[in-house]
């Protein structure tokens, strides 16, 4: 599992769905002697199953069924536990370096029967550092790892040598998928290339013949749709993938962990077949669920969840754990109209937060002053007041920022055209559409023009990456384990390869983020977190709208759902058929 602090995804897409929804009677999926079939609703396609580039939460979910990392997260207990590793790593600090001593599970093996060894970890780190691959996100995650020392007496033991120290090193060191060299690099082109060489920021490395050859093969899109290549150490393998419609995984007939006893939750793999049905339209998804054509519907719209729970409690189990998904109104701080902080503060005051919660979360959801969930009481800055909806105060701030209100709208003396802000969001997302319409209405009440731009997800990603937007609705996925916000807020994360779409930051904020990342003392970390929350509250690169619960409906045919607030919000491999009711 890869629970980086804020992995962004915008939910949406074009109308599509499961074939055969015209049936009038419930359809039960075929069952296997080795386990049930589970059918899950996804609102969008994962786009890519390449294990080094995971564009959205659905790609991450599928990846965690195909591949394994050294460690994973047990959702209900919210703790890191061993996965491919036999135990949690031993942390040793020596001078200016940190040593993480790992031991792989003695039974871990690839599908061809070869044992998974330390050299596979070395190969994976080479792939994550290799230039010319779409590995920017994971490369940043493992940038603190300088070298790997393989135990000459035990090929399953190794030590990660890390620069400096940060308390997140132990967990982050286990969060990247371990890759099979025999499938991804059968010619062993990377084997003679030292990891240290690949870590150098040198364009000459890309010109080496083995690197060029590996780049060409790895970047072939067809490889990452081929079931023969998409095979990791996880319990499932790709059976089929129709983009925008359905992705199907089947349990391997022989998986290395089948012989591990006692079976721990992290190594559960009960369903024989998992079908992810892409249904962007919530009404279509709800109809399919009620007809028995879907078994699991996570992140349901609030009104649909409330009605289903009131009318179909005998068919489904309902869960709504508080999640770490926060919906934000993001602002491009480098856009000429939004460079003045007072303008951004005015925009934030034009959001009717309570109305948004009523309209989109149906009485659920939780407001926050920032990106840290109020559930994390030790880190949350509860001295900051929740931002109010105040058109009069917004009007005053616009005037302080140099805007003048005219019959044609707000304008500055040196500008011929009035202020007009473009609000982008993923087309087809009902929650975003509601938020956008309500915000446009509030802005219009003070004479501010806001134009709405629902956009296809792929195009929207490019627009946001290039900074070609004014305002943007975005969902950020977080977790309570670490507070490394550099990918989201550091200036080095602006543009391609980073997630800083607001283009916020300067030398002082970068230093704060870096100090926060390396601080171990909890008292100091809390103080730094409060400084950061205050800075973001004042500078408003985005305004948080609400943390939403994970409204989850699961067919009563299933047991062992193990709901949690962490993505995806349920433990799909643990699903088993519920005992028959008398």
Number of C-alpha atoms within 10 A of each C-alpha: 23 25 20 22 21 23 22 20 18 21 23 25 22 18 16 17 23 18 12 8 16 9 11 8 11 13 13 12 15 10 13 11 6 12 17 20 23 25 23 22 27 26 28 29 25 22 14 20 22 20 22 21 17 23 19 19 21 22 19 23 17 23 26 21 24 23 23 24 23 27 27 23 20 18 19 14 10 14 12 18 21 21 23 28 22 18 15 20 23 12 16 12 12 10 8 9 14 23 25 21 19 23 22 24 21 14 15 22 20 19 17 8 10 11 18 22 21 22 19 17 25 23 23 20 26 21 25 27 24 24 23 17 16 18 19 19 20 23 22 16 19 19 15 19 20 16 18 21 15 19 14 9 7 11 15 23 19 24 20 23 18 22 17 16 21 16 14 16 23 21 21 19 21 26 22 25 27 22 27 25 20 14 15 19 17 10 13 15 15 20 15 8 16 13 21 12 13 20 20 13 11 11 10 8 19 17 12 11 11 18 18 16 15 20 18 12 13 19 14 10 12 10 16 16 17 15 14 12 17 21 22 24 25 26 28 27 24 23 16 15 17 12 13 22 18 22 21 18 23 19 23 16 11 10 18 18 20 14 10 13 8 7 12 12 13 18 20 16 24 19 23 22 23 23 21 25 26 25 27 26 19 20 12 15 25 20 14 25 24 17 18 18 25 26 24 22 23 21 19 21 19 22 15 15 22 15 11 17 17 10 9 12 14 10 17 20 18 21 21 21 17 20 25 25 25 26 24 20 23 24 27 25 25 15 16 9 19 20 15 17 17 21 23 26 23 24 27 27 23 26 26 19 22 14 13 20 21 14 16 20 22 15 14 17 21 18 20 23 23 27 26 23 24 17 14 11 10 12 21 20 23 14 9 14 10 14 20 14 19 15 20 12 14 22 23 13 20 22 17 13 19 15 21 16 18 11 7 12 17 22 21 17 11 6 9 8 12 19 19 16 19 14 21 25 26 27 21 21 19 17 19 24 19 14 23 25 14 19 22 20 17 21 21 14 12 16 18 24 20 21 15 18 18 18 18 15 20 12 11 21 18 13 15 22 20 14 20 15 21 22 27 24 21 21 23 19 24 24 21 18 16 17 19 18 20 23 23 22 24 23 19 17 21 21 17 13 17 19 24 25 27 26 25 23 20 12 9 8 19 18 13 16 20 14 15 23 21 16 17 14 9 11 12 13 18 17 14 19 21 18 16 19 20 17 13 20 21 13 18 26 30 27 25 26 28 25 28 25 23 27 23 21 23 22 23 16 18 19 15 15 18 17 20 21 22 24 23 19 25 24 21 22 22 18 22 20 17 12 10 6 5 3
